[in-house]
């Protein structure tokens, strides 16, 4: 019985080592994920900075105390406003803060995929939770990225067609223009099937 117990304990240690090695939160995979996530978070913050006027900084999801030991919990703390302590996760941010973080994350992922991935930047009512200042800064950022051809394809659903000149040279599809003043030609190049 003692030999069986010793054998089971040895197998348990090997299994734990294998599981830790394959775990996306610790071990070798966790270590590489941590490096990747540090890069993603830095790029997300670089996109947020020119758009958001107040303090808004996403932190990495690592709860490790040293560089050798990796422990990821996939909750991304956020410094916002004048708070000295970060929120526990993006989920605890305001609606506008969550929206700009989500937008920045999607831009970063599209950049990692490369311009030939064929996936457009999909935006559905982005900016609804922003105040006028942040909506203007957001639209100016999108317009500048389009001007610099850093966003090859954008599919955006919005009620702000007149806002800040983002849609000056775009293909606008209007499903219902009744009661609306639409200053651009709509449905000129659109084929809806």
C-alpha positions in Angstrom: 0.0 0.0 0.0 2.9 2.4 0.8 4.4 1.8 -2.6 1.0 2.5 -4.3 0.6 5.7 -2.3 4.2 6.8 -3.2 3.5 6.0 -6.9 0.2 8.0 -6.8 1.9 10.9 -5.1 4.6 10.9 -7.8 2.0 10.7 -10.6 0.1 13.6 -8.9 3.3 15.7 -8.9 3.9 14.9 -12.6 0.3 15.7 -13.6 0.4 19.0 -11.7 3.7 19.9 -13.4 2.2 19.0 -16.8 -1.0 21.0 -16.1 1.0 24.0 -14.9 3.1 23.8 -18.0 0.1 23.8 -20.3 -1.9 26.3 -18.3 -2.7 29.7 -20.0 -2.3 31.4 -16.6 1.0 30.0 -15.4 4.0 28.0 -16.6 5.6 28.4 -20.0 2.4 29.3 -21.8 1.4 31.8 -19.1 4.9 33.3 -19.3 4.6 33.9 -23.1 1.0 35.1 -22.7 2.2 37.6 -20.1 4.7 39.1 -22.5 2.1 39.3 -25.2 -0.5 40.9 -22.9 2.1 43.4 -21.7 2.5 44.5 -25.4 -1.2 44.5 -26.0 -1.9 46.6 -22.9 0.8 49.1 -23.9 -0.6 49.5 -27.4 -4.2 49.9 -26.0 -3.0 52.7 -23.7 -1.2 54.3 -26.6 -4.5 54.5 -28.6 -6.5 55.7 -25.6 -4.1 58.5 -24.7 -4.8 60.9 -27.7 -8.6 60.3 -27.4 -9.4 60.3 -23.7 -8.7 63.6 -21.8 -8.8 62.2 -18.2 -6.6 59.6 -16.6 -7.4 56.2 -18.1 -4.7 53.5 -18.0 -5.2 49.8 -18.4 -2.9 47.6 -16.4 -1.7 44.0 -17.2 -3.7 41.1 -15.7 -0.7 39.5 -14.0 -0.9 39.0 -10.3 2.7 37.8 -10.1 5.1 39.2 -7.5 8.2 38.5 -9.6 9.2 38.1 -13.2 10.0 34.4 -12.8 6.6 33.4 -11.4 3.7 34.1 -13.7 0.1 34.1 -12.5 -2.5 35.6 -14.9 -6.1 36.1 -13.8 -7.3 37.9 -17.0 -8.8 40.7 -15.1 -7.4 44.0 -16.4 -7.2 46.7 -13.6 -7.7 50.2 -14.8 -6.6 53.6 -13.3 -9.3 56.1 -14.1 -10.1 59.6 -12.9 -8.4 60.8 -9.7 -8.5 57.5 -8.0 -5.3 56.3 -6.3 -6.3 52.6 -6.6 -7.2 51.0 -9.9 -10.5 49.4 -10.6 -10.3 45.6 -10.3 -11.3 45.1 -14.0 -12.4 47.0 -17.1 -15.9 45.9 -16.2 -15.9 48.4 -13.3 -15.2 51.4 -15.6 -17.9 53.8 -16.8 -19.7 53.2 -20.0 -17.5 55.6 -22.0 -14.3 54.3 -20.5 -15.3 50.7 -21.3 -16.2 51.8 -24.9 -12.9 53.5 -25.6 -10.9 50.5 -24.1 -12.9 48.1 -26.2 -12.3 50.2 -29.3 -8.6 50.4 -28.6 -8.4 46.7 -28.0 -10.0 46.0 -31.4 -7.6 48.3 -33.2 -4.6 46.6 -31.5 -5.9 43.1 -32.5 -6.5 44.2 -36.1 -2.9 45.6 -36.2 -1.6 42.3 -34.9 -3.6 40.4 -37.6 -2.1 42.6 -40.3 -3.7 44.7 -43.0 -4.3 41.8 -45.3 -6.5 39.9 -42.8 -9.6 41.1 -44.6 -11.5 41.8 -41.4 -12.9 45.3 -41.2 -13.0 47.3 -38.0 -16.6 46.8 -36.9 -18.1 49.6 -34.9 -21.7 49.6 -33.7 -22.8 52.9 -32.2 -19.3 53.6 -30.8 -19.3 56.9 -29.0 -22.9 56.7 -27.6 -21.6 56.7 -24.0 -19.1 59.5 -24.7 -19.7 63.1 -23.8 -19.4 65.7 -26.7 -15.7 66.3 -26.1 -14.7 62.6 -26.2 -17.0 61.9 -29.1 -15.3 64.7 -31.0 -11.8 63.4 -30.1 -12.9 59.9 -31.1 -14.2 61.0 -34.4 -11.1 63.0 -35.1 -8.9 60.0 -34.3 -10.9 57.7 -36.6 -10.8 60.4 -39.4 -7.0 60.7 -39.0 -6.5 57.0 -39.1 -8.6 56.8 -42.2 -6.7 59.7 -43.8 -3.4 57.9 -43.0 -4.8 54.7 -44.4 -4.2 52.9 -41.1 -7.7 51.5 -41.1 -8.2 49.9 -44.5 -11.8 48.9 -43.9 -14.3 50.3 -41.4 -17.9 49.2 -41.0 -19.6 51.6 -38.7 -23.2 51.9 -37.6 -24.0 55.3 -36.3 -26.6 58.0 -35.9 -23.9 60.7 -36.1 -23.4 60.9 -39.9 -22.9 64.7 -39.7 -20.4 64.5 -36.9 -16.9 65.9 -37.3 -16.4 65.0 -40.9 -15.5 61.3 -40.4 -18.0 60.3 -43.2 -17.0 62.9 -45.8 -15.6 60.4 -48.3 -17.3 57.2 -47.2 -19.8 54.9 -48.7 -22.9 55.6 -46.7 -25.7 53.2 -46.7 -28.9 54.6 -45.3 -31.7 52.1 -44.7 -34.2 54.7 -43.7 -33.7 58.4 -44.4 -37.3 59.4 -43.7 -37.3 62.6 -41.6 -33.5 62.9 -41.8 -31.3 65.4 -43.4 -28.4 63.4 -44.9 -25.8 65.7 -46.4 -23.9 63.1 -48.3 -25.1 60.9 -51.2 -26.3 57.7 -49.8 -26.7 54.2 -51.3 -24.7 55.3 -54.4 -22.1 52.5 -54.3 -24.0 50.1 -52.0 -25.2 46.7 -53.1 -27.4 45.1 -50.5 -28.3 41.5 -51.0 
